[in-house]
Amino acid sequence: MAPELHSIDWARTPAIPRGVAAALAALRFDAPNGRLENVEELQAQACATILPNPSFENLEDSEWQQVLSFCDRSRLTLLLGWNCNGSLPESMRARISCNLARNSQKLERLKSAFVEIARTLEEDSIEYVALRGLTHLTEYVPEARLRCQGDIDLFFAGRSAVRAAESMGRLGYRPMEGLAELPTDHLPAMIRNSDWEWKGDHYDPDAPISLDLHFRLWDQETERFPAPGTEQFWDRRTCQIFEGTRILCLHPADRLASAALHLLRHLLRSSLVPSQVYEIAWFLHSRTADDAFWNEWSALHAPELRRLEAIGFRLATEWFGCALPPAAAQEIAGLPEAVQLWFERYCASPMQALFHPNKNELWLHFALVASAGDRRAIFFRRVIPPKLPTGRTAALDDQPTKKLRMRRRAHDRAHAFARVLFHARSLPSVAWEGARWWLRTCGISPPFWNFFVTGALFDFGISIFILLYNIYLLDLGYREDFLGTVAGAMTAGTIAGTLPAGLLARRIGIRNCLVACVAAAAIVAGTRTLATTGPLVVALAFLNGVIMAVWAVSYVPAVAQSAGPRNQPLAYSISTVEGVGMGILAGLAGGWMPKLLLGAGLAATRVAATRVVMLVACGAALLAVLPASRLRLAAFPPQARRTYPRGPFIGRFLIAMGVWSLATGSFDPFFNAYFSHHLGLPVERVGLIFASGHVGQVLMVLAAPLVLRRLGLISGIMAMQLATGIALVLLAASSVPAAAGMFYISYVGFRWMSEPGLFTLLMKEVAPEQQSGASALNILVTSTTNAIAAAAAGFALMRFGYPTVLVMAGAGTLLAALLFRGLLAGKSRTTDSPGAAKSAEVLIR
């Protein structure tokens, strides 16, 4: 399906000044401006009556100056005068008429210089072809004198460019300083020594002519992706005659490709000149009906090359509204999804960057390269360039005056400072847009973000409630033994509610289950806040455990269904990080809000302040009903299939999960006692280690999809569990608090890093209608084994001490890793064989 091409409304584009927007609108091919027939008529218009043009109404003199400055830098001034047919103010028409005359003189100088250069090269038997410049005067602009000229580009095969530089040296051309280390497709630009200085006139006929000797048509090393087929351009070279001057050039189809690649190169390097886009637009518009040309173009160029050219075609169409040949439209429709997304979001960004710094071309570049290493190299080159250009516009004299040297040194420093300032100003927008781009291209379907908001609101509210509830009970006069009873009742409710939760989710659907669970959890938590009698508190805790079992059972299949099959590990990673992040925010908010209420006089006692904060938290959790109700998750008829999966896989999986939960559950409840009592650390240091473990957990969970993609699903899970066991054994051998803290952070990170893979494996191996049942069985096993492990470990710690228990726990995690490998590899649909690895790669990507 062809993408919808958006005609940019420049007047409503942020960062584009009003006058510039009017000029760009007037340059569009679909603008009703009435173009002039020839350039002589443009000069005659200098004294003609002003014609009405709504785009230019009410522009002030300062805005007209801004228009001229922009068009001069963009090389669009002459095209604007030709396009607008006298609808510009008299002062501008007179100025453009003068510019046209001076540009015509410049063109004659350029032709003379080219004839001299071509004659010298032919005398030295050096073959060449001309690129752009003179070769674009007949097909890429309405008339030759409307193209702003400045340099001569020549292309040489092999090492002929070096020989050509020696020949040009005899004509007096010298390399410009400060450009040798910049990534280009040509030798350092050459120019004749001159005392000419830039005075702001883009059409100065006395300006030195720059000579670029190209040795390649595409810099794959810098751009990090190939342009296949450019090596064949040399064999198809031809010649054209322009006003009596013979010009060796590329084949017409290859000239278009060269122009499009030149545009793409400057686009990716944030140096795009709008006239480059206009020239492509003019060619497309004027050759729309030339079927013979487009058939030959399609036959000569490989699909990968045509795809790169299509990027320039789409930019030209959207910027200037030109007609689009069917062959070009077909290639635009075939652009990768990420490239299409870039155009939908950032099509105007290269123009906006001329007024407000941005580097949004980075995301287009990311969409065109394959590896993460290439993206990193591109990012650092573009955001932190190793070398800044000098901005010099002329070669140095052999014996420059002291005054001239000082001027050039000041110019270089000012240019370097401006570039540093540009990069610094762009950093905040790069970070922000990079995050937005990642969210758009990570492959997770939009419904997942609805679930993400549901989880964030629910986790935030319930986490504040959990944080404050035990403190609240203690303030009411209850003791620690009662708190243990409440915790036991809640655990019992969770175990009792797990299997019925699977049946409920199967019967009413995951979405309805989530909505009911969120509403019930918030209401029950609010009721627990208001309840003060012991039996009622215990009963409500049991009910809360049942409800949280429903949430836990629904959570895993909800992520699987809302994220889609391709990116479940990443979705689970994001969901886990969301839970941790909301826990951190809830800890900060829940810890400070009661104190703030007391300080503001909004509560008389700490009990009252805590009660208010918990009720507000319950209200925040209740808000999660709104996004949860918008979820579109699968609903299955109750009679279709059984709720709980059966078969060899689920049995093996639950055995391995049981061993894993026994191992990790024997240490998790005692980590704070380990650091406080065993190692003798103060509470504040224990809290610091705990917080650092959360940070490590976030980083490792986010890295999980990369590890799973590299190793495969089962091998990746095994590797993470092995690392968890090793961290536990090292923790057992540590007597130095700093080392113990480091190994604990490693343990927490690897321990939770495996969760995305475990969830993905379980959800992939069962039918969608059995996912809630599989989740319930998994929770039942892990909850039961965690309770057993905690009780057994408490007894073992008293008799054998922490090091022995930690070593046993580490051995248990190693055994669990071997069980996952031995019991599941080759027995599930997700194996690590080559064929299955490819399938898993598709799933994870």
C-alpha atoms as one frame of an Amber mdcrd trajectory, in Angstrom:
protein
   0.000   0.000   0.000   1.438   3.368  -1.040   2.082   5.827   1.793   0.080
   9.007   1.974   2.268  11.895   0.817   1.692  15.020   2.867   2.006  18.413
   1.215   3.751  20.460   3.850   1.912  23.566   4.957   4.934  25.763   5.544
   2.843  28.474   7.161   1.961  26.082  10.000   5.381  24.494  10.341   7.061
  25.361  13.663  10.369  27.289  13.558   9.770  28.526   9.970   9.442  32.364
   9.922   6.343  33.780   8.280   8.153  35.351   5.330  10.196  32.249   4.623
   7.054  30.123   4.793   5.433  32.420   2.224   8.442  32.091  -0.090   8.479
  28.296   0.193   4.754  28.156  -0.482   5.251  30.310  -3.583   7.953  27.954
  -4.851   5.650  24.943  -4.810   4.706  23.559  -8.206   1.034  23.563  -7.265
   1.140  27.269  -6.208  -0.905  29.617  -8.477   1.914  32.083  -9.137   2.142
  32.147 -12.922   5.793  31.496 -13.710   7.703  33.670 -16.192   8.448  32.339
 -19.652  12.161  33.224 -19.591  14.760  35.014 -17.533  14.705  38.126 -19.702
  11.117  38.634 -18.597  12.304  38.356 -15.006  14.668  41.288 -15.541  11.900
  43.265 -17.201   9.666  42.708 -14.180  11.902  44.938 -12.081   9.707  47.923
 -12.932   6.421  46.136 -13.519   3.249  46.485 -11.496   3.089  44.306  -8.402
   0.712  41.399  -8.867  -1.338  40.182  -5.895  -0.127  37.119  -4.031  -1.879
  36.167  -0.787   1.289  34.500   0.516   3.116  37.826   0.639   0.432  40.019
   2.159   1.340  42.157   5.160   5.026  41.168   5.256   7.175  43.850   6.871
  10.527  45.078   5.534  12.450  43.047   8.123  10.608  39.925   7.006  11.483
  40.599   3.363  15.134  40.882   4.389  14.817  37.559   6.159  13.316  36.042
   3.002  16.244  37.314   0.905  18.806  36.069   3.399  17.204  32.616   3.487
  16.817  32.354  -0.300  20.413  33.486  -0.894  21.761  30.832   1.477  19.398
  28.245   0.003  20.200  29.250  -3.622  16.525  29.861  -4.277  16.507  33.615
  -4.845  16.512  33.534  -8.639  13.966  30.719  -8.687  11.706  32.738  -6.372
  11.854  35.708  -8.739  11.096  33.502 -11.721   8.319  31.675  -9.894   6.433
  34.636  -8.482   5.972  36.569 -11.708   6.307  40.052 -10.330   4.312  39.607
  -7.151   7.326  40.678  -5.089   7.948  44.263  -3.937   9.785  46.498  -6.381
  12.934  46.600  -4.251  13.168  42.817  -4.239  12.522  42.524  -7.957  15.252
  45.036  -8.670  17.629  43.217  -6.380  16.870  39.825  -7.944  17.307  41.292
 -11.402  20.784  42.446 -10.377  21.517  39.038  -8.889  20.478  37.412 -12.163
  22.845  39.572 -14.198  25.790  38.863 -11.905  25.000  35.145 -11.828  25.023
  35.121 -15.645  28.541  36.601 -15.566  29.530  33.982 -13.017  28.213  31.233
 -15.296  30.359  32.495 -18.184  33.448  32.450 -15.929  32.543  28.932 -14.842
  32.263  27.746 -18.443  35.621  29.271 -19.325  37.274  27.662 -16.311  35.731
  24.307 -17.198  36.986  24.484 -20.798  40.510  25.229 -19.528  40.370  22.359
 -16.993  38.916  19.879 -19.511  41.594  20.764 -22.090  44.387  20.206 -19.547
  42.977  16.854 -18.472  42.635  15.673 -22.060  46.215  16.742 -22.803  47.368
  14.642 -19.822  45.181  11.694 -20.967  43.123  11.726 -17.775  39.542  10.557
 -18.234  36.780  12.239 -16.225  33.088  12.985 -16.076  31.450  16.159 -14.791
  29.045  15.888 -11.882  26.131  18.212 -11.156  27.103  21.853 -11.827  27.156
  22.354 -15.590  25.413  19.009 -16.193  22.311  20.222 -14.300  21.743  23.360
 -16.334  19.291  21.858 -18.826  17.147  19.306 -16.933  17.182  20.344 -13.286
  16.269  24.037 -13.481  13.908  26.016 -15.712  16.818  27.918 -17.303  20.567
  27.697 -16.871  21.029  31.234 -15.526  18.592  30.531 -12.676  21.008  28.034
 -11.125  23.372  29.576  -8.610  26.859  28.371  -9.616  29.997  28.163  -7.546
  32.152  25.103  -8.141  33.137  22.429 -10.638  32.755  18.768  -9.678  34.648
  16.111 -11.633  34.711  12.367 -11.090  37.685  10.103 -11.853  38.025   6.327
 -11.890  40.693   4.592  -9.823  43.567   6.820  -8.689  43.169   9.255 -11.545
  41.943  11.915  -9.124  45.467  12.185  -7.666  46.958  12.639 -11.137  44.273
  15.211 -11.903  45.211  17.160  -8.765  48.788  17.346 -10.011  47.556  18.620
 -13.379  45.366  21.221 -11.712  48.357  22.320  -9.650  50.019  23.423 -12.885
  46.988  25.625 -13.548  47.455  27.298 -10.176  44.833  25.397  -8.132  45.774
  24.705  -4.516  44.010  22.589  -1.832  41.977  24.592   0.656  43.232  24.271
   4.228  41.196  22.801   7.077  39.170  20.359   4.933  41.533  17.410   4.518
  40.221  15.426   7.519  36.507  15.894   6.850  34.639  12.860   5.433  34.040
  13.629   1.748  33.898  11.811  -1.562  36.570  14.017  -3.103  40.055  15.305
  -2.486  40.329  18.578  -0.535  38.635  21.290  -2.576  41.066  23.176  -4.782
  41.063  26.882  -5.488  43.421  29.424  -6.991  45.306  31.664  -4.594  43.496
  34.937  -4.183  43.115  37.868  -1.846  39.360  37.794  -2.488  37.268  38.005
   0.667  33.660  37.147   1.299  31.481  40.262   1.489  28.018  38.719   1.633
  27.352  38.606  -2.129  26.333  35.101  -3.184  26.396  36.147  -6.858  29.794
  37.873  -6.962  31.240  37.034 -10.397  34.761  37.581  -9.032  34.400  34.879
  -6.369  37.017  32.128  -6.813  35.839  28.953  -8.526  36.226  25.858  -6.390
  37.260  22.546  -7.948  36.241  19.198  -6.367  38.005  16.106  -7.700  35.870
  13.104  -6.754  37.366   9.638  -6.375  34.074   7.898  -5.441  30.361   8.435
  -5.823  29.376   7.122  -2.392  31.204   7.015   0.954  30.047   3.705   2.417
  32.625   3.872   5.225  31.129   7.068   6.627  27.453   6.499   5.810  27.611
   2.854   6.990  25.455   1.433   4.201  26.144   0.769   0.484  24.737   2.335
  -2.662  25.022  -0.720  -4.947  25.440  -0.084  -8.642  27.315   3.231  -8.510
  30.473   1.442  -9.660  28.753   0.860 -13.025  28.108   4.563 -13.657  31.572
   5.057 -15.156  30.989   2.477 -17.883  27.804   4.246 -19.039  29.283   7.763
 -19.281  28.208   9.941 -22.167  28.466  13.574 -23.215  26.200  16.599 -23.645
  26.582  19.922 -25.396  25.699  23.091 -23.492  25.880  26.376 -25.436  28.704
  25.018 -27.574  30.631  23.505 -24.649  31.199  19.741 -24.774  30.739  18.192
 -21.342  31.563  14.571 -20.536  28.968  13.421 -18.016  27.065  10.484 -16.591
  24.207   8.684 -18.319  20.928  10.617 -17.740  19.582   7.916 -15.381  22.862
   7.888 -13.480  22.882  11.696 -13.288  19.549  11.501 -11.471  20.922   8.840
  -9.148  24.033  10.916  -8.482  21.901  13.965  -7.679  19.643  11.934  -5.362
  22.615  10.368  -3.563  24.223  13.799  -3.254  20.998  15.059  -1.670  20.850
  12.051   0.671  24.463  12.496   1.731  23.899  16.144   2.656  20.591  15.295
   4.307  22.227  12.704   6.569  25.072  15.094   7.399  22.764  18.009   8.194
  24.155  20.150   5.379  21.263  19.953   2.926  20.736  23.003   0.718  17.052
  23.454  -0.261  17.973  24.096  -3.896  19.214  20.496  -4.110  15.699  19.347
  -3.269  14.132  21.822  -5.707  16.302  20.551  -8.572  15.137  16.972  -7.980
  11.557  18.253  -7.822  11.969  20.087 -11.153  13.344  16.978 -12.834  10.501
  14.774 -11.529   7.885  17.342 -12.524   9.240  17.912 -16.022   9.882  14.232
 -16.809   6.720  12.760 -15.299   5.349  11.532 -18.639   8.694  10.311 -20.044
   7.960   6.594 -19.777  11.005   5.646 -21.880  13.353   7.353 -19.437  11.751
   5.799 -16.343  11.728   2.315 -17.895  15.448   2.658 -18.613  16.055   4.075
 -15.131  14.346   1.061 -13.549  16.284  -1.385 -15.723  19.703   0.160 -15.047
  19.494   0.583 -11.281  19.330  -2.123  -8.647  16.319  -2.107  -6.287  18.538
  -1.085  -3.357  19.841   1.930  -5.272  16.362   2.970  -6.428  15.227   2.803
  -2.816  17.905   5.293  -1.794  16.958   7.580  -4.671  13.319   7.392  -3.572
  14.200   9.166  -0.322  15.160  12.252  -2.312  12.087  11.852  -4.517   9.733
  11.827  -1.544  11.420  14.812   0.076  11.127  16.780  -3.181   7.461  15.872
  -3.554   6.502  16.832  -0.028   8.527  20.051   0.068   7.625  21.453  -3.336
   4.477  19.604  -4.442   5.894  18.366  -7.757   4.261  15.699  -9.886   5.472
  12.163  -9.290   6.169   9.646 -12.083   4.596   6.202 -11.469   8.004   4.499
 -11.274   9.165   6.949  -8.601   5.888   6.581  -6.706   6.328   2.803  -6.707
   9.804   3.097  -5.202   8.544   5.512  -2.543   5.841   3.014  -1.594   8.546
   0.357  -1.153  10.608   2.359   1.343  11.123   0.611   4.703   8.524   1.219
   7.395  10.968   3.143   9.590  11.829   5.484   6.695   8.137   6.107   6.032
   7.687   6.868   9.707  10.547   9.373   9.574   8.877  11.251   6.734   5.569
  11.331   8.587   7.190  12.826  11.663  10.316  14.697  10.534   9.881  15.603
   6.869  10.208  19.348   7.567  13.078  18.982  10.059  15.942  19.682   7.593
  14.302  23.002   6.712  13.547  23.773  10.364  17.185  23.118  11.238  18.151
  26.221   9.261  16.401  28.276  11.953  16.380  26.083  15.053  19.062  23.418
  15.639  17.978  19.797  15.409  19.570  16.547  14.344  16.457  14.627  13.391
  18.198  13.293  10.293  19.912  10.927  12.742  16.759   8.839  12.980  16.560
   8.503   9.197  20.187   7.403   9.201  19.417   4.865  11.931  16.587   3.494
   9.771  19.002   2.883   6.888  21.723   0.967   8.740  21.524  -2.558  10.065
  23.738  -2.905  13.139  23.792  -1.273  16.560  27.537  -0.669  16.170  26.926
   1.392  13.033  24.273   3.416  14.826  26.640   4.135  17.710  29.368   5.290
  15.324  26.934   7.541  13.463  25.559   8.971  16.711  28.943   9.950  18.125
  30.162  11.337  14.805  27.099  13.519  14.432  26.607  14.578  18.052  30.261
  14.891  19.087  32.188  15.489  15.837  35.931  14.772  16.157  36.893  17.800
  14.066  35.117  21.004  13.157  35.566  22.637   9.721  37.306  25.970   9.484
  34.726  27.466   7.188  37.470  28.917   4.990  36.364  29.965   1.514  39.718
  30.526  -0.164  43.195  29.088  -0.281  45.943  30.942   1.534  48.241  33.235
  -0.395  51.834  32.145  -0.670  52.798  35.276   1.273  49.679  36.625   2.982
  49.796  39.912   4.810  49.643  39.983   8.604  46.244  41.670   8.449  44.874
  38.963   6.160  46.240  36.200   8.406  44.548  37.765  11.442  41.240  38.076
   9.615  41.303  34.457   8.516  42.284  33.248  11.993  39.400  35.216  13.506
  37.047  33.808  10.875  38.140  30.232  11.656  37.646  30.715  15.386  34.253
  32.327  14.949  33.149  29.489  12.678  34.403  26.829  15.111  32.623  28.550
  18.002  29.394  28.708  15.995  29.584  24.985  15.241  30.285  24.104  18.889
  27.331  26.257  19.919  25.148  24.566  17.323  26.011  21.077  18.602  25.486
  22.143  22.218  22.101  23.714  21.481  20.961  20.607  19.649  21.758  18.117
  22.440  18.490  18.496  24.423  16.369  18.048  21.317  18.493  15.075  20.228
  17.855  13.342  23.549  14.128  14.070  23.475  13.570  13.183  19.841  15.766
  10.101  20.198  13.528   8.789  22.960  10.414   9.518  20.893  11.919   7.857
  17.833  12.822   4.746  19.805   9.286   4.489  21.127   7.914   4.772  17.594
  10.251   2.225  16.051  10.783  -0.365  18.772   8.084  -2.465  17.107   5.699
  -2.683  20.044   2.102  -2.182  18.989   0.231   0.928  20.246  -2.172  -1.059
  22.499   0.777  -1.931  24.720   1.231   1.699  25.733  -2.401   1.727  26.863
  -1.570  -1.213  29.102   1.615   0.573  30.185  -0.430   3.545  31.466  -2.785
   1.126  33.214   0.106  -0.553  34.990   1.803   2.737  35.862  -1.282   4.207
  37.560  -2.104   0.968  39.341   1.463   0.291  40.511   1.951   3.853  41.721
  -1.197   3.894  43.846  -0.867   0.368  45.252   2.863   0.846  45.968   2.144
   3.899  48.130  -0.538   1.910  49.961   1.827  -1.025  50.587   4.594   1.313
  51.735   2.423   3.033  54.342   0.016   0.299  55.439   2.188  -1.498  58.020
   3.316   1.835  59.472  -0.332   2.836  59.637  -1.251  -0.364  61.535   1.591
   0.192  63.988   0.396   3.771  64.585  -3.060   2.341  65.314  -1.535   0.257
  68.124  -1.063  -3.150  66.492   2.178  -5.131  67.046   4.570  -6.981  64.733
   2.893 -10.336  65.423  -0.367  -8.969  64.024   1.484  -7.657  60.970   2.756
 -11.189  60.385  -0.786 -12.503  60.602  -1.949  -9.932  58.048   0.919 -10.797
  55.690   0.158 -14.503  56.077  -3.505 -13.925  55.299  -2.618 -12.017  52.172
  -0.223 -14.764  51.025  -2.918 -17.363  51.691  -5.360 -15.322  49.640  -2.883
 -15.133  46.777  -2.377 -18.910  46.744  -6.101 -19.594  47.136  -7.040 -17.172
  44.393  -4.503 -18.218  41.775  -6.325 -21.143  40.133  -9.778 -19.480  40.282
  -8.154 -16.386  38.757  -7.109 -18.435  35.741 -10.677 -19.721  35.321 -12.084
 -16.213  35.717  -9.752 -14.735  33.115 -10.643 -17.574  30.781 -14.357 -17.027
  31.264 -14.725 -13.218  31.133 -11.579 -12.333  29.164  -8.272 -10.737  30.116
  -9.450  -7.148  29.645 -12.583  -7.534  31.769 -10.506  -9.347  34.356  -8.040
  -6.452  34.489 -10.765  -3.824  34.769 -12.521  -5.722  37.568  -9.224  -6.401
  39.338  -8.085  -2.756  39.226 -11.423  -1.483  40.512 -11.680  -4.152  43.219
  -8.082  -3.716  44.389  -8.487   0.046  44.741 -11.813  -0.293  46.579 -10.551
  -3.030  48.913  -7.377  -1.045  49.649  -9.510   1.978  50.492 -11.685  -0.194
  52.743  -8.571  -1.581  54.462  -7.515   2.001  55.139 -10.782   2.747  56.920
 -11.105  -0.624  58.715  -9.604  -0.751  62.234 -10.912  -3.941  63.873  -8.535
  -6.924  63.851 -10.717  -9.651  62.274 -11.912  -7.311  59.542  -8.328  -6.234
  58.761  -7.250  -9.899  58.412 -10.279 -10.782  56.263  -9.682  -7.827  53.963
  -5.997  -8.800  53.655  -7.052 -12.287  52.516  -9.462 -10.720  49.986  -6.726
  -8.368  48.807  -4.482 -11.394  48.230  -7.163 -13.022  46.089  -7.543  -9.851
  44.007  -3.788  -9.463  43.547  -3.679 -13.064  42.353  -6.121 -12.046  39.610
  -3.848  -9.122  38.680  -0.771 -11.345  38.608  -2.516 -14.003  36.513  -3.849
 -11.427  34.038  -0.639  -9.398  33.827   1.543 -11.796  31.810  -0.982 -12.641
  29.048  -2.083  -8.978  28.910   1.481  -7.931  28.062   1.767 -10.736  25.512
  -1.467  -9.808  23.746  -1.100  -6.030  23.873   2.530  -6.030  22.682   2.016
  -8.489  19.843   4.164 -11.551  19.083   7.310  -9.818  17.779   8.545  -7.854
  20.782   7.361  -9.611  23.904  10.787  -9.679  25.642  11.115  -5.930  25.180
   7.532  -5.401  26.350   8.149  -7.448  29.493  11.364  -5.512  30.094   9.552
  -2.187  29.800   6.746  -3.397  32.058   9.235  -4.568  34.678  11.092  -1.262
  34.547   7.767   0.551  34.827   6.991  -1.387  38.003  10.390  -0.580  39.488
  10.172   3.065  38.441   6.708   3.478  39.905   7.954   1.829  43.091  10.724
   4.397  43.374   8.331   7.296  42.736   5.825   5.831  45.165   8.540   5.539
  47.809   9.453   9.188  47.403   5.859  10.398  47.300   4.598   8.128  50.065
   7.471   9.022  52.310   7.065  12.782  52.027   3.349  13.378  51.572   2.236
  12.652  55.182   4.929  15.006  56.476   3.862  17.705  54.017   0.217  17.359
  55.066   1.183  17.706  58.721   3.401  20.680  58.000   0.651  22.415  56.027
  -1.869  21.863  58.813  -4.106  19.685  56.634  -3.989  16.804  59.120  -3.978
  16.848  62.913  -2.024  13.629  63.544   0.325  11.340  61.658  -2.367   8.650
  61.568  -4.771  11.070  59.902  -2.136  12.247  57.417  -1.204   8.677  56.530
  -4.865   7.754  56.095  -5.428  10.676  53.689  -2.346   9.780  51.624  -3.420
   6.116  51.346  -6.937   7.099  50.270  -5.496   9.420  47.613  -3.234   6.565
  46.473  -6.259   4.284  46.185  -7.908   6.938  44.022  -4.834   7.027  41.756
  -4.993   3.240  41.427  -8.710   3.460  40.612  -7.903   5.797  37.687  -6.219
   2.837  35.995  -9.717   1.595  35.156  -9.936   4.213  32.377  -6.999   3.036
  30.213  -7.723  -0.601  31.137 -11.246  -0.305  29.733  -9.788   0.783  26.357
  -7.649  -2.328  25.984  -8.541  -4.604  23.090  -7.519  -8.077  24.207  -8.711
 -11.431  22.939 -11.817 -12.966  24.451 -12.424 -16.716  24.037 -15.690 -18.620
  24.400 -15.640 -20.708  27.601 -16.458 -23.921  25.794 -13.743 -23.579  23.144
 -10.837 -25.228  24.971  -9.617 -26.001  28.457  -8.225 -23.212  30.602  -5.060
 -24.853  31.864  -2.497 -26.170  29.384  -1.321 -29.761  29.465   1.530 -31.585
  27.878   5.248 -32.202  28.320   6.309 -28.573  27.986   4.226 -27.084  30.796
   5.276 -29.840  33.195   8.967 -29.398  32.441   8.662 -25.623  32.618   6.982
 -25.706  36.034   9.605 -28.129  37.401  12.405 -25.817  36.298  10.529 -22.773
  37.626   9.969 -24.508  40.948  13.689 -25.144  41.402  14.467 -21.552  40.340
  11.938 -20.125  42.835  13.222 -22.356  45.653  16.740 -21.083  45.044  15.990
 -17.366  44.772  13.249 -17.441  47.408  15.720 -18.721  49.995  17.630 -15.425
  49.969  15.313 -12.640  48.761  13.377 -12.257  52.060  16.610 -12.082  54.081
  18.805  -9.712  52.054  18.335  -6.816  54.489  19.080  -9.023  57.494  22.191
 -10.331  55.695  23.665  -6.876  55.292  22.447  -5.545  58.639  23.086  -8.469
  61.002  25.672 -10.594  59.156  27.857  -7.806  57.781  26.926  -5.183  60.398
  26.035  -2.340  58.017  23.928   0.580  59.245  20.394   0.929  57.915  21.211
   3.862  55.657  23.896   1.844  53.846  21.511  -1.082  53.481  19.022   1.330
  51.921  21.700   2.603  49.539  22.536  -0.957  48.433  18.834  -1.698  48.027
  18.327   1.402  45.846  21.440   0.580  43.802  20.052  -2.905  43.260  16.916
  -1.346  41.793  19.004   0.737  39.395  20.965  -2.343  38.357  17.706  -4.224
  37.941  16.367  -1.575  35.557  19.516  -1.577  33.423  19.759  -5.355  33.226
  16.092  -5.846  32.422  16.346  -3.311  29.597  19.368  -5.196  28.256  17.542
  -8.557  28.370  16.068  -8.366  24.825  19.553  -7.789  23.384  20.949 -10.858
  25.174  17.979 -12.999  24.152  18.320 -11.845  20.561  22.009 -12.750  20.552
  21.855 -16.109  22.380  18.333 -17.310  21.669  15.502 -17.633  24.143  16.398
 -20.757  26.134  20.176 -20.276  25.972  19.714 -16.667  27.030  17.594 -17.662
  30.047  20.167 -20.286  31.004  23.028 -17.773  30.755  21.217 -15.261  32.981
  20.418 -17.939  35.582  23.999 -19.180  35.578  25.171 -15.606  36.171  22.659
 -15.317  39.030  24.059 -18.447  40.686  27.645 -17.280  40.297  26.745 -13.914
  41.868  25.183 -15.723  44.866  28.261 -17.912  45.382  30.535 -14.856  45.211
  28.246 -13.084  47.662  28.603 -16.018  50.064  32.387 -15.738  49.893  32.390
 -11.961  50.497  33.212 -10.516  53.874  33.998  -6.990  52.645  30.795  -4.899
  52.544  31.734  -3.076  49.338  32.329  -6.333  47.453  29.192  -7.863  48.950
  27.163  -4.865  47.789  28.556  -5.200  44.278  27.760  -8.926  44.121  24.267
  -8.305  45.503  23.577  -5.700  42.815  24.806  -8.214  40.216  22.559 -10.894
  41.711  19.470  -8.681  41.609  20.218  -7.566  38.060  20.717 -11.077  36.638
  17.887 -12.512  38.741  15.292 -10.158  37.240  16.949 -10.028  33.836  15.647
 -13.524  33.100  11.987 -12.599  33.707  11.254 -11.205  30.195  12.623 -14.383
  28.633  10.726 -16.653  31.019   7.437 -14.867  30.388   8.003 -14.853  26.619
   8.825 -18.576  26.586   5.737 -19.490  28.603   3.349 -17.336  26.556   4.725
 -18.543  23.228   4.437 -22.217  24.084   0.741 -22.199  25.030  -2.343 -21.341
  23.024  -3.657 -17.774  23.486  -6.811 -18.974  25.214  -4.673 -20.909  27.731
  -2.264 -18.086  28.556  -4.155 -16.988  31.672  -4.225 -20.601  32.888  -0.507
 -21.014  32.239   0.157 -17.768  34.122  -1.951 -19.019  37.044  -0.031 -22.307
  37.225   3.258 -20.438  37.092   2.215 -18.104  39.914   0.911 -20.990  41.993
   4.211 -22.856  41.696   6.397 -19.810  42.349   4.281 -18.569  45.278   4.228
 -21.991  46.921   7.925 -22.655  46.432   8.813 -19.139  47.610   6.843 -19.731
  50.829   8.544 -23.118  51.336  11.954 -21.657  50.564  11.501 -18.760  53.003
  10.485 -21.109  55.832  13.283 -23.597  55.131  15.890 -20.897  54.692  14.941
 -19.270  57.992  15.588 -22.552  59.762  18.819 -23.185  57.826  20.157 -19.697
  58.552  19.779 -20.261  62.265  21.657 -23.581  62.096  24.237 -23.179  59.298
  24.631 -19.404  58.767  24.431 -17.167  55.704  27.448 -18.412  53.683  26.194
 -22.006  53.599  22.638 -20.994  52.683  23.899 -18.646  49.964  26.076 -21.377
  48.463  23.104 -23.755  48.487  20.931 -21.083  46.856  23.620 -20.489  44.216
  23.786 -24.224  43.535  20.009 -24.246  43.195  20.063 -21.507  40.559  22.772
 -23.377  38.647  20.619 -26.516  38.792  17.607 -24.525  37.567  19.648 -23.227
  34.624  20.659 -26.758  33.673  17.049 -27.929  34.016  15.823 -25.172  31.675
  18.405 -26.240  29.155  17.987 -29.975  29.601  14.218 -30.192  30.034  13.133
 -27.522  27.536  15.729 -27.259  24.760  14.512 -29.361  21.875  11.182 -30.087
  23.598   9.573 -26.722  22.929   8.776 -24.784  19.812  11.374 -22.207  20.864
  14.681 -24.056  20.621  18.181 -22.877  19.860  18.574 -24.815  16.640  19.387
 -22.693  13.554  15.869 -22.792  12.179  14.233 -22.163  15.521  16.777 -19.491
  16.378  15.664 -17.600  13.302  12.056 -17.952  14.439  12.977 -16.726  17.909
  14.823 -13.797  16.328  11.659 -12.795  14.499   9.693 -13.106  17.729  12.109
 -10.990  19.744  12.748  -8.386  17.096
